[in-house]
């Protein structure tokens, strides 16, 4: 049997396959199959300091066969309700690592939010924090935190000051400075990097002759962003060879997982394809096992970075 064991910094996982933030409801998926048999960890929906109804409708557009656009806007209950109710009820019952995804609109908000998490009685359910830096920075005129190495460094440092939990930073591809942002994240205390978040895109409703999304543009996810994600994983892995990378973007098949690992990712996250195929994690694990047996690969980690130039 192939060894799927994966280590991301100090965090040890039974499998390199995780779900991506915002695309997964463990309370529903647990009725379909035993999560622990297929996933290395559960990543929560991104949580913000306060409750939010998100952006106005319409905020999702299905793009048949290539993915979807969304401008949901981090809708959620806020950190208090999430720590009080969601973490123990939906994520703490699967006996597997839980990574809490968080976002805020200033470094002060990031720091206060993390301090609250660290002091909470339900903190023991968590094995890591993933910092989503794709939220607009209110102190910088609404520009994305993730667009600037300096802003990201401040946000990550603010979180690092308040927690001893393993810290991942989810990078946006919507900047020309992805590698610089990755370096700034590590310098500020990140233990690992998640690459990448959604790519900005738009869609026109030709019947109404208007943009389909109320916010005009949103995040594109799905198989079309995989080459972009692989590109960034390769560049980050080359620049930061000692930093674990969690690859995400367009994963549907075992071959996609293998591409990310060979490009330098230690683990992967599966997002949009969950919507159309909730059993994707079962298929991925079974197909990866079959591929490794056929290729004589004893451990998936032996493949990490083998394709790096």
N, C-alpha and C positions, 0 to 999 in steps of 0.2 A: 504494500500500500504506500502511496506517495505521502511524504511528509508535507503537510500544509502549514505547519507551525511557522508563525511570523512574529518578529520582534520589531516594534516601532519605538525606538528609544528605550525607555524602561518598561513599556507596556508589552506584555506577551499575549499573543492572540492565537487561537487554535486554527484560524483560517485567515488568509489575506483578503477575503471578500467581505465588504461591508455595504450597507445601504448609504445613499447620499442624502444629505439633509433636505427635508422638505418634500420628499417623494415617497414616504413610507409610513404606514400606520401599523406598528407591531401588534396591536390588539386585534387587528383584522388578519394579518399574515399568520399569526399564531394558530388560527383556526385551520389553516391550510397545510401547514407542516411544522415540524419541530425546528424552531429557529437555530437552536444551539448546534444542530447537526450540520448547518451550512454557513452560518455567518460567524465572522470573527468578533464583531461588535455591532451594536446598534447606535446609529447617529440620530440624535433627535432633530425635530424641526427647529429651525433657528428661533431663539427666544430673545425678546427685546426687554428693556427695563420696565416698560409699561404696556398695558393691554392696547392693542391696535386693531382696527377693523380693516386695515390695509387700504389699497387703492380702489377707486371706483370701478364698477363694471363697465365695459367688458375687459377682463384682465387675463384671459387665456385664449389661445388660438391653437387648435390642432393643425399640424402640418403633416398630412397623411404620408406615411412611409419614411419621413425624415425627422420627426420629432414634434416639438411644440414651442410656442412663445408664451411667456407669462410675465405679468406685471402685478402679481398678487400683492407685493409690498410688505412682506413679513407680518402678515396678519397673525394674531395670537393673543393669548391670555396675559402675557407678561411674566416676568420672572417669579413673582410671588406665587401665583397660581400654578405655574409650571413646577416649581420645587415642592409645593405643598401637595398637589394632586397628581399631575401628569407623571412626574419622575417615578414615584413609588407604584402608582396604579398601572401605568402602561409600559414602563421600561425596566422597573426594578424586579419584575417577577420572572424574567427569563434566565436568570442565573448566568449572565454573560456580560462582558464589559459594555458600559454605556458611556458614550461620548456626547456631552452637552454642547450643542451649537449655540453661540451667542452673538449678538450684534448690538451696537449702540451708535449714537450720533456724535459722541465726543469722547476723548480719552478719560475725562472725569466720570462720565456715565459708565464707561467700561470698567473703571476701577471700582466704583460703588457697587455695580452689579456683581462683580467677582467677589468682593468682600462679603456680600450677602450670601452668595452660593457657598463660600468657604465656611461661613458660620452656621449654616443651616443644618438641622438635625438629619435631613435626608441627603446630605453631602456624601454619605458612605455608599450611596447607589452609583456614584459617578467614578469612572476610571480615567476621565480625560475631558478637556475642553477644546472645542474647535472654534476659533475666532473667525467669524465671517466679516471681512473688511470691505464688503461691497455696499455697505450702508452709506448714505450721504453724510458728510461731515458738516454739521451745522456751523462750525467755526471756520469753515473754508468755503462759504457761499454755496453749500450743497454739493460740492464735488465729491466723488467717491473717495473714501478713506484709502482704498486699495490702489488708487492711481498714483500715490506718492510714497516713496520710501520713507520720507521723514514722518508723514502722518501715520503710516503703518507702525513705524518704530515706537511712536508715542503710545498708540493703542495697545500694542503687544506688551510694552514695558508696563503699562498701567495694569494689565491683567496679571502679568508675571509677578508683580509686587505683592499681589494679594493671594496667590494660590501656589500650592506645591504640586498640584495635579499636572500630569503630562499635558502639554500645550501645543495644539496644532493651529496653523494659520491657513485659512482657505483663500487662495489667491485669485484675483480677478484677471482675466485675459484682456480686459478693456483698458490697457495702458501699454505704452511702449517700453516700460521699465519693469517688466515681470521679474527678470533675474535680479535686478537691483532691489526690488521689493522683497523678493525671497531672501536675499542676503541681509537686508535690514531686519526682517522678521527673526532670523536666526540670531543676529547680533543682539536683538532686544530680549531674547529668551525663549524663542520657539523651539520645541523639541522635534517638530516635524512640520511638513508643508503639504497642503492638499491642493492639487492642481488638476483641473481648473474649475472655476465657477462658470456661469452661463456667459454666452457671447451676445452682445447687444444686437438686436435686429428689429425689423418692423414688417408689417403685413398690411396689404390694402384689401379692403372689402370692395370688390369691383361692382357689386350690386348697389351699395350705398355710396360708392365713390369716395370713401373716407378710410382713414386708418382703422383697422379692426380693433386695436387696443385703445382704451380711453386715454391712456398715457402716451399713445403713439408708438413708443418703443418699449421693448421688454427684453427679457433674457431668453435667448434661444438655447435649447438643450435638445439632445438627441444625437443620432448617429452622425450627423453632419459635422459636429464639432470634434469628433475623435481625432482627425489629423492635426487639428490645432492643439488639442490637449497633448498629443504625443510629442509635437514640436516643443512645447513648453517643458514637458517632463524631461526630454533629452537635454535641453539647455540648462535646466536647473540642476539636473544630476551631474552634468559636466562641471558646472561652476561650484556646486556644493556636494562633493562626493561622499561626505560623511553625514549628510542630513537625510533622514528617511523621507520619502515622498509617497503620498497617497494619491494615485492617479484616478481621475474621474472625467468622464465625457464620452458619451456615445457607446457605452459598453452594452452589448446584447449577447455575445457569444464567447465561448472559451477562447477563441482566437484573439478576441479583443483584449481579454485579460492578459494573455501571453504577450501581446504587443507592449502593453504598459509595463509589465515586469521587465521585459528585455530592454525597454527604453530607460529603465532605471528606477521605476516605482517599486516600493516594497510591498504595497498593498493597493487595492482599488476600491472604489465605491461605484455602485450601480444606482442610477436614478430614474430617468424618464421611462426606461423600458419596463419598470415595475408596474406602470399603469396598464399597459397592454398585456403583460405577462407576469402575473404575481408569482408564478412558480419559477421565475428566471434563476433564482439562487440555487434551486435544486439542480436544474439543468447545467448550470455553470460548474458546480462542484463535480457532478458525475462526468461531464465531458472533459474537464481538466484532468480528472483521474485517469480516464481512458487514454487521453493524449500522452500523459506522462508515462504510462505503462508501455504504450506503443513506442515511445521515443527513448525509453530507458532512463527517464529522469527520476531520481530518488527523492528530490526535494524541490519544491517550487522556488525556494530562495536561491537555488543554484542558478536560476535564470535571470536574477536581478542584474540589470546593467550589461548583459552580454552583448547587446547591440550598440553600445556606446562607441562612437568613433575613437 
